[in-house]
């Protein structure tokens, strides 16, 4: 076995309460010992018989494997260095190996490296702690990520935002709400625009629209500068459209330099429902002028629905040309159906 062969020491060596990252870890360790690791141990002269002279050379070799996309070889070379040549990793080594484990979502080897880090002089390194959190979060182990977060001596808004974002991504928005309030009340950390954006995302997921609106009111009282943040503003518009408050959503939509496709489509559908078909077309033209975003199927369906009601054959031709130029959606069944209906309606 690769890295995990090192755990064949007496189990009491590993019973330190800080060594296991989350609940039931000791049982996980036993299970892990008894199964095959993702990286097979095989005889390989290139890896086994070419030791490096010092840590810098080991790090260079590990980096070279990673740059060639040979992540498994990098992990194997790391294991061989520890087992056969008494390789002494430094913080650069651990950062490289953690980044690799995060990239390939190798949780088993990531946990082994974490155990080595805990017994090393670099365990308090902030970059390493952040990478460990990111590794566990990317692999969906939120309990381990949270335990590292709770053990940090100094938590900044960056660590809070990273964990809150992961909670949203792992469908745990209620944890975001709790953590957001803990940030200012316990650690006296001031939320930034990203914090507010993540919090509002959680409110949308939970359909806790009143909480989202309350934090928006808080933003308005503090300063109007938040309106310059397009990501935050787009999230605020999404909040109001999700809540069905389209007039307010429209108000803030007009203040965004680069609205998202999602927000364009939400307002287009609202205009269609309100029989404001010309407004839908104006939004489409605004979207085209923006040039930085790509209309999708919901966009074309909303615009074509408005054209059908307007019975405007010229607009129909124009949007058909736009779709053809993209070479993406021209064969989409629903789009083709609407175009056919528009042509039929125009000829009547």
Secondary structure as UniProt FT lines:
FT   HELIX           3..7
FT   HELIX           11..14
FT   TURN            17..19
FT   TURN            23..24
FT   HELIX           25..33
FT   HELIX           45..48
FT   HELIX           55..67
FT   TURN            68..69
FT   HELIX           71..84
FT   HELIX           91..104
FT   HELIX           107..118
FT   TURN            121..124
FT   HELIX           126..138
FT   TURN            139..140
FT   HELIX           142..151
FT   HELIX           157..169
FT   TURN            170..171
FT   HELIX           173..185
FT   HELIX           193..206
FT   HELIX           209..222
FT   HELIX           225..228
FT   HELIX           230..242
FT   TURN            243..244
FT   HELIX           246..253
FT   TURN            254..255
FT   HELIX           261..273
FT   TURN            274..275
FT   HELIX           277..290
FT   HELIX           297..310
FT   HELIX           313..326
FT   TURN            330..331
FT   HELIX           333..347
//
